[in-house]
Amino acid sequence: MSVALPGPIGAYFAADRNDFDVAFCFTENAVVVDERQIHLGREAIRRWRAEASRKYSYVAEPLAVSDVNGQTMVTARLSGNFPGSPVDLRYAFVLEKDQIARLEITL
């Protein structure tokens, strides 16, 4: 299934899928919240993504997108070599111009 995503969000999922540096999709002072951990700024985001790649091999496939209270909500199926795979996750994006200013990933 193909879901139409806003440019920066589509770039994020494409970079993640191809194991490229996702940090370029974010503003300089962006925030990522994942697994109850906060990652502030591009360098921290770069380390977060690199650590996830070292621990697990996975693919995130966007299934649905909607706008809720100024956030772009993406439901994506994450499948890979981690406990509980596959799992549907919610990605709450806040965009600032053509970049991601905030991303929170939850179940």
N, C-alpha and C positions, 0 to 999 in steps of 0.2 A: 504494500500500500504506500502510495506517495502522498505526503502531506505538504502543502504549500507553507513554507516558513518565511518569516521576515529575514532579510539578508544576513544580518549578524548572527542570527540563531541558526540559519542554514549553514553558514560558514563554520560555526562552532561544531555542529554535528558532523560535518564533512571532515574537519580537522581531526576530531576525536576518532572517527571511523578509520581514517588513514594514518593514524598515529603521528600526526603533525602537531606542532606547537599550537595549542588552543589559546595561549595567552594573548596573541595578537588580536583576538576577537573582543578583548576586554579593554575598558578604560584603564588609565594608569593606576587609579586608586580603587578599582573594582573590588567587590566582595563576593566570595563564593562560600556558601554554607553547605557542607556535605558531611554526613555521618556525625552531626553535632559539632563539627570542627569549623572554625572560621579561618578563611584564607584571605588576607588583605593585600591587594596590589598584585601587579603582573608577575613579579618574581615568585611570590608565595603561590600564586595560581599555577605557574609553571612547575613548581616543585610538587604541588598536590597532584597534578595530572601525571607527572613522571612517576611518582610513587604508586599511583593506581595502576599504571601500565606495568610496573615491576611486579606488583602483587598478583594481578589478574589479567587474563586475556578476555576481552568482552566486546560486544557490539551493541550499540543503542540504536533502536529503530523508532523514530517518531511515529506515533499512531494517530494523535489528535492534537489540535491547537485551538486555543480560545483566548480571548482577552477578558481579564477579570480585575477590576479596580486598578487599572493602569499597569498591570503585569501581563505578560504573555505567558500563558500556561501551556506547557507541552507535556503530554503523556507519552512516554516512550517505553518500549519493552527492552530491557537489558538482559542479554543472555551471554553466558560465558562460563568460565571455570571457577565460579565462586559459589559458596553455599546458598541454596535457595533459588538458583537459576532455573528458569527465567523469572524475572520480576518486573512488574510495571511500576515505573517511577514517575513522579511529577517534578517537572523542572519549571520553576517560577523565575522568569527573566524580567528584569527591568532594563529597558534600553535607554541610552543617552546618545542621541544622534545616530550614528552608524556603528555603535559599539555597545557591548553589554556592560552595564554599570553594576548589576547585581544578579546573582544566580543562587537560588536555594533549591536543593535536591532533596525530596522526601518520598516516603512510601505512599 
